[in-house]
Amino acid sequence: MAGDNAAVTTSLREVLVAETLKKGTRVTGAERDKLAAELKKRYDSGESIRALAAATGRSYGFIHRILTESGVNLRGRGGATRGKKS
């Protein structure tokens, strides 16, 4: 039951965030600070920028800019890395 409640709370939060972020509207002042804090918390808990963009209805670039402005340490892209040859 606790897992169901968390899922409902998350989806409700996504709906509320999406409603306040109608596409193309400017987000300034205290509203922008509140949004930045929410996105930072969700990004730090493991959500990707693309997932946040989809949930809020905003672009990848918008979310990236908000996170960068709020001082978030962005994760690397991952994938295979090559080490030095021995």
C-alpha distances in whole Angstrom, upper triangle without the diagonal:
4,5,5,6,9,10,11,12,14,16,17,18,20,21,23,24,26,27,29,30,32,34,38,37,38,36,38,38,35,33,34,33,30,29,30,28,25,26,27,24,22,25,25,22,23,23,26,29,29,25,25,28,26,24,26,29,31,34,33,36,35,32,34,37,34,33,36,37,35,36,33,34,33,32,35,35,34,36,39,41,45,46,50,52,53
4,5,5,6,9,10,11,12,14,15,16,19,20,21,23,24,26,27,29,31,33,36,35,36,33,35,35,32,30,31,30,27,26,27,25,22,23,24,21,19,22,22,18,20,20,24,26,27,23,23,26,25,22,25,27,30,32,31,34,33,29,32,34,31,30,33,34,31,32,30,31,30,30,32,32,32,34,37,39,42,44,47,50,51
4,5,5,6,9,10,11,12,14,15,17,19,20,21,23,24,26,27,29,31,34,34,35,32,34,34,32,29,30,29,26,25,26,24,21,21,23,19,17,20,20,16,17,17,21,24,24,20,21,24,22,19,22,25,27,29,28,32,30,27,29,32,29,28,31,33,30,31,28,29,28,27,29,29,29,31,34,36,39,41,45,47,48
4,5,5,6,9,10,11,12,14,15,17,18,20,21,23,25,26,28,29,33,32,34,31,34,34,32,29,30,29,26,25,26,25,21,22,24,21,18,21,22,19,19,19,22,24,24,20,21,23,21,19,21,24,27,29,28,32,30,27,30,32,30,29,32,33,31,32,29,31,30,29,31,31,31,33,36,38,42,43,47,49,51
4,5,5,6,9,10,10,12,14,15,16,18,20,21,23,24,26,28,32,31,32,30,32,32,29,27,28,27,24,23,24,23,19,21,22,19,17,21,21,18,19,19,22,24,24,20,20,23,22,18,21,23,26,28,28,31,30,27,29,31,28,27,31,32,29,31,28,30,29,29,32,32,32,34,37,39,43,44,48,50,52
4,5,5,6,9,10,10,12,14,15,16,18,20,21,22,25,27,30,29,30,27,29,29,27,24,25,24,21,20,21,19,16,17,19,16,14,17,17,14,16,15,19,21,21,17,17,20,19,16,18,21,23,26,25,28,27,23,26,28,25,24,28,29,26,27,25,26,26,25,28,28,28,30,34,36,39,41,45,47,49
4,5,5,6,8,10,11,12,14,15,16,18,20,21,23,25,28,28,29,27,29,30,27,25,25,25,22,20,22,20,17,17,19,16,14,17,18,15,15,14,17,19,19,15,15,18,17,14,16,19,21,24,23,27,25,22,25,27,25,24,27,29,26,28,25,26,25,25,27,27,27,29,32,35,38,40,44,46,48
4,5,5,6,8,10,11,12,14,15,16,19,20,22,24,27,26,28,26,28,29,26,24,24,25,21,20,22,21,17,18,20,18,16,19,20,17,18,17,20,21,21,17,17,19,17,14,16,19,21,24,24,27,26,23,26,28,25,25,29,29,27,29,27,29,27,27,30,30,30,32,36,38,42,44,47,50,52
4,6,5,6,9,10,11,12,14,15,17,18,21,23,26,25,26,23,26,26,23,21,22,21,18,17,19,17,14,15,18,15,13,17,18,15,17,16,19,20,20,16,16,18,17,13,15,18,20,23,23,26,24,21,24,26,23,22,26,27,24,26,24,26,26,26,29,29,30,32,35,37,41,43,47,49,51
4,5,5,6,9,10,11,12,14,16,16,19,21,24,23,24,22,24,25,22,19,20,20,17,15,17,16,12,13,15,13,10,14,15,13,14,12,15,16,16,13,12,15,14,10,12,15,17,20,20,23,21,18,21,23,20,20,23,24,22,24,21,23,22,22,25,25,26,28,32,34,38,40,43,46,48
4,5,5,6,9,10,10,12,14,15,17,19,22,22,23,21,24,25,23,20,21,21,18,16,18,18,14,14,17,16,13,16,18,16,16,14,16,17,16,13,12,14,12,9,11,13,16,19,20,23,21,18,21,23,21,21,25,26,24,26,23,25,24,24,27,26,27,29,33,35,39,41,45,47,49
4,5,5,6,9,10,11,13,14,16,19,22,21,22,20,23,24,21,18,19,20,17,15,18,17,14,15,18,16,14,17,20,18,19,16,19,19,19,15,14,16,14,11,12,14,17,20,21,24,22,19,23,24,22,22,26,26,24,26,24,27,26,26,29,29,30,33,36,38,42,44,48,50,53
4,5,5,6,9,10,11,12,15,17,20,19,20,17,20,20,18,15,16,17,13,12,14,14,10,11,14,13,11,14,17,15,16,14,16,16,17,14,12,14,13,9,10,13,15,18,19,21,19,16,20,21,18,18,22,22,20,23,21,24,23,24,27,27,28,31,35,36,40,42,45,48,50
4,5,5,6,9,10,10,13,14,18,17,18,16,19,21,19,16,16,17,14,12,14,14,11,11,14,13,11,14,16,15,16,13,14,14,14,11,9,11,9,6,7,10,12,15,16,18,16,14,18,19,17,17,21,21,20,22,20,23,21,22,25,24,26,29,32,34,38,40,44,46,49
4,5,5,6,9,10,11,14,17,16,18,17,20,21,20,16,17,19,16,13,16,17,13,14,18,17,15,17,20,19,19,16,18,17,16,14,12,13,11,8,8,10,13,16,18,20,18,16,20,21,19,20,24,24,23,25,24,26,25,26,28,28,30,32,36,38,41,44,47,50,52
4,5,5,6,9,11,14,16,15,16,15,17,18,16,13,14,16,13,11,15,15,12,13,17,16,15,17,20,19,20,17,19,18,18,16,13,14,13,10,9,11,13,17,19,21,18,16,20,21,18,19,23,22,21,24,23,26,25,26,29,29,31,34,37,39,43,45,48,51,53
4,5,5,6,9,12,14,13,14,12,15,16,14,11,12,13,10,8,11,12,9,10,14,14,12,15,17,17,18,15,16,15,15,13,10,11,11,8,6,9,10,14,15,17,14,13,16,17,14,16,19,19,18,21,19,22,21,23,26,26,28,31,35,36,40,42,45,48,51
4,5,5,7,9,12,11,13,12,16,18,17,13,13,16,14,11,14,15,12,12,16,16,15,16,20,19,19,16,16,15,14,13,10,10,9,7,4,6,8,12,14,16,14,13,17,17,15,17,20,20,20,23,21,24,23,24,26,26,28,31,34,36,40,42,45,48,51
4,5,6,9,12,11,13,12,16,18,17,13,14,17,14,12,16,17,15,15,19,19,18,20,23,22,23,20,20,19,18,16,14,13,13,10,8,9,11,15,18,19,16,16,20,20,18,20,23,22,22,25,24,27,26,28,30,30,32,34,38,40,44,46,49,52,55
4,6,9,11,9,10,9,12,14,13,9,11,13,11,10,13,15,13,14,17,18,17,19,22,22,23,20,20,18,18,17,14,14,14,12,9,10,11,15,17,18,15,14,18,18,15,18,21,20,19,23,22,25,25,27,29,29,32,35,38,40,43,45,49,52,54
4,6,8,7,8,8,11,14,14,10,10,13,12,9,12,15,13,13,16,17,16,18,21,21,22,18,18,16,16,15,12,11,12,10,7,7,7,11,14,14,11,12,15,15,13,16,18,18,18,21,21,24,22,25,27,27,29,32,36,37,41,43,46,49,52
4,6,6,9,10,13,16,17,13,13,17,16,13,16,18,17,16,20,21,20,21,24,25,24,21,20,18,17,17,14,12,13,12,9,7,8,12,15,16,13,14,17,17,16,19,21,21,21,24,24,27,25,27,29,28,31,34,37,39,42,45,48,51,54
4,6,9,10,14,18,19,15,14,18,18,14,17,20,18,17,20,22,20,21,24,25,24,21,20,17,16,16,14,11,12,12,9,7,6,9,13,13,11,13,16,16,15,18,20,20,21,24,23,26,24,26,27,27,30,32,35,37,40,43,46,49,52
4,7,9,13,16,18,15,14,18,18,15,17,20,19,18,21,23,22,22,26,27,26,23,22,18,18,19,16,13,15,15,12,10,8,10,13,13,11,13,16,15,15,18,20,19,21,24,24,26,25,27,28,28,31,33,37,38,41,44,46,49,52
4,6,10,13,15,12,11,15,16,13,15,19,18,17,20,22,22,22,25,27,27,23,23,19,19,20,17,15,16,16,12,11,10,12,15,15,12,14,17,15,14,18,20,18,20,23,23,26,25,28,29,29,32,35,38,40,43,45,48,51,54
4,6,10,12,10,9,13,14,12,14,17,17,16,19,21,21,21,24,26,26,23,23,19,20,21,17,15,18,17,14,13,11,13,16,14,11,13,16,14,12,16,17,16,17,20,21,24,24,27,29,29,32,35,38,39,42,44,47,50,53
4,7,9,6,5,9,10,9,10,13,14,13,16,18,18,19,21,23,24,21,21,18,19,19,16,15,17,16,12,13,11,13,15,14,10,12,14,12,10,14,15,13,14,18,19,22,22,25,27,27,31,34,37,38,41,43,46,49,52
4,7,6,5,8,10,10,11,13,15,15,16,19,20,20,22,24,26,23,23,20,22,22,19,18,20,19,16,17,15,16,18,16,13,14,16,13,11,14,16,13,13,17,19,22,22,26,28,29,32,35,39,39,42,44,47,50,53
4,5,5,6,9,10,11,13,15,16,17,19,20,21,22,25,26,25,25,22,24,24,20,20,23,22,18,20,18,20,21,19,16,16,18,15,13,15,16,13,13,17,19,22,23,27,29,31,34,37,40,41,44,45,48,51,53
4,5,5,6,9,10,11,12,14,15,17,18,20,21,23,25,23,24,22,24,24,20,20,23,21,18,20,18,20,21,20,17,17,19,16,13,15,17,14,13,17,18,22,23,26,29,31,34,37,40,41,44,45,48,51,54
4,5,5,6,9,10,11,12,14,16,17,18,20,21,23,21,22,19,21,21,17,17,19,17,14,16,15,18,19,18,15,14,17,15,12,14,17,14,13,17,18,22,22,25,28,29,32,35,39,39,43,44,47,51,53
4,5,5,6,9,10,10,12,14,15,16,18,20,21,19,19,17,19,19,15,15,18,16,13,15,13,15,16,15,11,11,14,12,8,11,13,10,10,14,15,19,19,22,25,26,29,32,36,36,39,41,44,47,50
4,5,5,6,9,10,10,12,14,15,16,18,20,19,20,17,20,20,16,17,20,18,15,18,16,18,18,17,14,13,14,13,9,11,13,10,8,12,13,17,18,21,24,26,29,32,36,36,39,40,43,46,49
4,5,5,6,9,10,11,13,14,15,17,19,18,19,17,20,19,15,16,18,16,14,17,16,18,18,18,15,13,16,15,11,12,15,13,11,14,15,18,19,22,25,27,29,32,36,36,40,41,44,47,50
4,5,5,6,8,10,11,12,14,15,17,15,16,14,16,15,11,12,15,13,10,13,12,14,15,15,12,10,13,12,8,10,13,12,10,14,13,17,17,20,23,24,26,30,33,34,37,39,42,45,48
4,5,5,6,9,10,10,12,14,15,14,14,13,15,15,11,13,16,14,12,15,13,14,14,14,11,9,10,10,6,7,9,8,6,10,10,13,14,17,20,21,24,27,31,31,35,36,39,42,45
4,6,5,6,9,10,10,12,15,14,15,14,17,16,13,15,18,15,14,17,16,18,17,17,14,12,13,13,9,9,12,11,8,10,10,14,15,17,21,22,25,28,32,32,35,36,39,43,45
4,5,5,6,9,10,11,13,12,13,13,15,14,10,13,15,12,11,15,14,16,16,17,14,11,13,14,11,10,14,13,11,13,12,15,15,17,21,22,24,27,31,32,35,37,40,43,45
4,5,5,6,8,10,11,9,10,9,12,11,7,10,12,11,10,13,12,13,12,13,11,8,10,11,8,7,11,11,9,12,10,13,12,14,17,18,21,24,28,28,32,34,37,40,42
4,5,5,6,8,10,10,11,10,14,13,10,13,15,14,13,16,15,16,14,15,13,10,10,11,9,6,9,10,7,9,7,10,10,12,16,18,20,23,26,27,30,32,35,38,40
4,6,5,6,9,9,12,12,15,13,11,14,16,14,14,18,17,18,17,18,16,13,14,15,12,10,13,14,11,12,10,12,13,14,18,19,21,24,27,28,32,33,36,39,41
4,5,5,7,6,9,10,12,10,8,12,13,11,12,15,15,16,15,17,15,12,13,15,13,11,14,15,13,14,11,13,12,13,17,18,19,22,26,27,30,32,35,38,40
4,5,5,5,6,7,10,9,8,11,13,12,13,16,15,15,13,14,14,10,10,13,11,8,11,14,12,12,9,10,9,9,13,14,16,19,22,23,27,28,32,35,37
4,5,7,9,11,14,13,12,15,17,16,16,19,19,19,16,18,17,13,13,15,13,10,13,15,12,12,8,9,9,9,13,15,16,20,23,23,27,28,31,34,36
4,6,9,12,14,12,12,15,17,15,17,20,20,20,18,20,19,15,16,18,16,13,16,18,15,15,12,12,12,12,15,16,17,20,23,24,28,29,32,35,37
4,6,10,12,10,10,14,15,14,16,19,19,18,16,18,18,14,15,18,16,13,16,19,17,16,12,12,11,10,12,13,14,17,20,21,25,26,30,33,34
4,7,8,6,7,10,11,10,13,15,15,15,13,16,15,12,13,16,15,12,15,18,16,16,13,13,11,11,13,13,14,17,21,22,26,28,31,34,36
4,5,5,6,9,10,11,12,14,13,13,10,13,13,10,10,14,13,11,14,17,16,16,13,13,10,9,11,10,12,15,18,20,24,26,29,32,35
4,5,5,6,9,10,11,12,10,9,6,9,10,6,7,10,10,9,11,14,14,15,12,12,9,10,12,11,14,16,20,22,25,27,31,34,36
4,5,5,6,9,10,10,10,8,6,10,11,8,9,13,13,12,15,17,17,18,15,16,13,13,14,12,15,17,20,22,26,28,32,34,37
4,5,5,6,9,10,10,10,9,13,13,10,12,15,14,13,16,19,18,19,16,17,14,14,16,14,16,18,22,24,28,30,34,36,39
4,5,5,6,8,8,9,8,11,10,7,10,12,11,11,14,16,15,17,14,16,14,14,16,16,18,21,24,26,30,32,35,38,41
4,5,5,6,5,5,5,9,8,6,9,12,11,12,14,16,16,18,16,18,15,16,18,16,19,21,25,27,30,33,36,39,42
4,6,5,7,8,8,12,11,10,13,15,15,15,18,20,20,21,19,21,18,18,20,18,21,22,26,28,32,34,38,40,43
4,6,8,10,11,14,13,11,14,16,15,15,18,20,19,21,19,21,19,19,21,20,22,24,28,30,34,36,40,42,45
4,5,9,10,12,10,9,13,14,12,14,17,18,17,20,18,21,19,20,22,21,24,26,30,32,35,38,41,44,47
4,7,9,12,10,10,13,15,14,16,18,19,20,22,21,23,20,22,23,22,25,27,31,32,36,39,42,45,47
4,7,8,6,7,10,11,11,13,15,16,17,19,18,20,18,20,21,20,23,26,29,31,34,37,40,43,46
4,5,5,6,9,10,11,13,14,16,17,19,18,19,17,18,19,18,21,23,27,28,31,34,37,40,43
4,6,5,6,9,10,11,12,14,16,17,15,16,13,14,15,14,18,20,23,24,28,30,33,36,39
4,5,5,6,9,10,10,12,14,15,15,16,13,15,16,15,19,21,25,25,28,31,33,37,40
4,5,5,6,9,10,11,12,15,14,16,14,17,18,18,21,24,27,28,31,34,36,40,42
4,5,5,6,9,10,11,13,11,13,11,14,16,16,19,22,25,26,30,32,35,38,41
4,6,5,6,9,10,11,10,11,9,11,13,13,17,20,23,24,27,29,31,35,37
4,5,5,6,9,10,10,12,11,14,16,17,20,23,26,26,29,31,34,37,40
4,5,5,6,9,9,12,11,15,17,18,21,25,28,28,31,33,36,39,42
4,5,5,6,6,8,8,11,14,16,19,22,25,25,29,30,33,36,39
4,5,5,6,8,8,11,14,16,19,22,25,25,28,29,31,35,37
4,5,8,10,11,15,17,19,22,26,29,28,31,32,35,38,41
4,6,9,11,14,17,20,22,26,29,29,32,33,35,39,41
4,6,9,12,15,18,21,24,27,26,29,30,32,36,38
4,6,9,12,15,17,21,24,23,26,27,30,33,35
4,7,9,13,15,18,21,20,23,24,26,30,32
4,7,9,12,15,18,18,21,22,25,28,31
4,7,8,12,15,15,18,19,23,26,28
4,5,9,12,11,15,16,19,23,25
4,7,10,11,14,17,20,23,25
4,7,8,12,14,18,20,23
4,6,10,13,16,19,21
4,7,10,13,15,18
4,7,10,12,15
4,7,9,12
4,6,9
4,6
4
